[in-house]
Amino acid sequence: MLNCPCILSNQVDVYSFGLLLCEMCVRELPVPQEVRCQIGQITNGALRGLIEQCVKRDPEERPTMNDIIYELEQLAQTKRM
């Protein structure tokens, strides 16, 4: 067991998913110091907004995975992806 004073939640997975989605959109590995700049390269505003929500500093402000799935389904239906 890790000796960590922080409490991990599913929101860590949301952050990671946001980075993965960013990586797929810009086709390059995320660079920790440049993540915000890399997100800014995404031309699809809906995807960019979703990724920005996923990587918020405060885990409580991030969407749930159910919210993310719903948003991606909506994007797929409107073909805005």
N, C-alpha and C positions, 0 to 999 in steps of 0.2 A: 504494500500500500504506500502511496506517495505521502510524503510529509509536507502537505500543502495546506495553508490556512484558507485557501479559496474553495468555494463550492462550485463544482462543474455541473452544468446542466445540458439539456439538449440544444441550448442556444449556441454552444460551441460548435455543434454539428451544422447549425444554420450558418455560422460565420464561415466554416470550411466550405460549405456548399456554395456560398457566395463567391469565395475565391476561385473555386473550381469553375463556376459559371463564367466568371470574368476571364479565366484562363482560356476557356473554349471560345469566347467571343473575340478576344484580341490575339489568340493563337500564340501566346508566349507565357512563360512561367511568371507567376506573380512575384514581384520584387517588394519585400516588406516596406521599404522606404518610398516606393513609387506606386503603391496600390491605388491611391486616389487618382493619380495621373493616368494609370492604366484604365481605371473605370471610366474616366473621362473620354477615352478613345472609343468607347462603345457608341455606335451611331444610333442604335435602336433605343429610343428614349424609355420605352416600357421596361426593357431588360436592364438598362442602366439604372433605372429607379429601383427595380427589384434588388439588384446587386447592392446598391447603396444602402437599402434597408437591411440587407443581410449582414453587412459588415459594420454596422453601427457600433461604436465603442461600448455603449450600455447594452448588455445582453437583453435587458427587459424591453428595450425598444425594437428589438429584432422581431420579424414575423415568425410564426410557428411554421413547421414543415407543412402542415395542412394548408396554411395560408399561401405558402409558396406553390404548392401543387395546384391549388385553385387558380392562382394568378397565371401559372404556366399553361394550364388548360384553357383559360380565357384567351391568352395570347395565341395559342395554337388554333383556336376556333376562329379568331378574327384574322389569322395569318399575318400577325404583326411581328412574328419572330424572324 
